[in-house]
Amino acid sequence: MSCKNCQIKPVIKLTNSERSLCKNCFIKYFEKKVKKTISDYELVDKNDNIVVAVSGGKDSITTLYLLNKIFSKRRDIKIIALAIDEGIHGYRDESLKHLKKFCKKYKIKLNIYSYKKEFGKTLDTILKTYKKVPCSICGVFRRYLLNKKSRELGATKLATGHNLDDEAQSIIMNYFRNNIQVSARSGPITGIKRDKKFIKRIKPLYFITEKEVTAYSFLMGFMDKFNECPYNPDSYRGKVRDMINDFEAKYPGTKHGIITSFMELLPVLKDKYKDANEIKECLSCGEPCSQDKCQACYYLDSVVKIIK
Amino acid sequence: MKIYIEKTNESKNIKAKTVKELLEKLKINSTTVIVTRNNELITEEEKIKETDKIRILSVISGG
């Protein structure tokens, strides 16, 4: 078997088309697909100041690299990196070390904010006492800081490294939990309503599988070790991820099927929920939210401040 | 052949003719990993030899 395009030994078989590609053809295919997503869904506008949320992992590093590669010659578009240090010993400290080297190499400005400094405690400290739903509390704090800090950095867009697997998991999770309204806000570019305090999120890797991102990242030499968050396996998302991966192995194309059918539904969902949920400001911190108090302030008051 | 599984930090000695057969023997879902031979990415259909050094890398990172 050889590469469909150039008869060289392939490095990957694409699950959605049964095509096998060699290193160079795969890299071209990957970059073309990201550019097509950016163009088809108008992820980037003139004069955009794009803050890229980076963890140091393969998805965010790939997103940062490609946005920088595609737009570095555009004088009107700025690309800067923003990282959140949750304080996960042996995981985040390692990935941030890698990220700092990467940003230095590509001359990208990197801003790092930590839970310890912003909320007073690391995630490790919080989770020693609060053992329920680690991904939920961490996700709330991370999203809170990403929006707040990117706004303070003057962002017009916040780019994240969410890939097709992440999005397929979110769609199924929202179905299972009857949270379809949350799905209505998702897609390659998020949000239904405009709000001056809420930075629009863009996901250039939306149509690329996690396996493809890993392969690209490996072939580009971005990293050779891929760590998994130590809190990840216990999560509800972890269970949904395993279920979808089992289906994908038995019925190839499952993940693409979830995303493709969801993209058909998305305009209907966005229209249905366009008037729902007024965006309020948290009475405690002033950040945008749907209730009187945002989830971050809820966790801060009910969990973080009572931990010694 | 020598197999290194990065996720569990394990080294194993297993006989298999192809990457696909190897992953089946290890009960690893092929959608969750990429496989390298002598630090080069290979597909599931690739034939492997006793002298090959195989690494199995998890694609799941999370956050």
Interface residues (C-beta under 8 A of the other chain):
Chain A: M1 P10 V11 I12 K13 T15 S20 K23 S55 G57 K58 D59 C135 C138 R142 T209 E210 K211 V213 T214 A215 F218 L219 D224 K225 F226 N227 E228 C229 N232 G238 R241 N245 D246 E248 A249
Chain B: E6 K7 N29 S30 T31 T32 V33 I34 T36 N39 E40 L41 I42 T43 E44 E45 L57 S58 V59 I60 S61 G62 G63
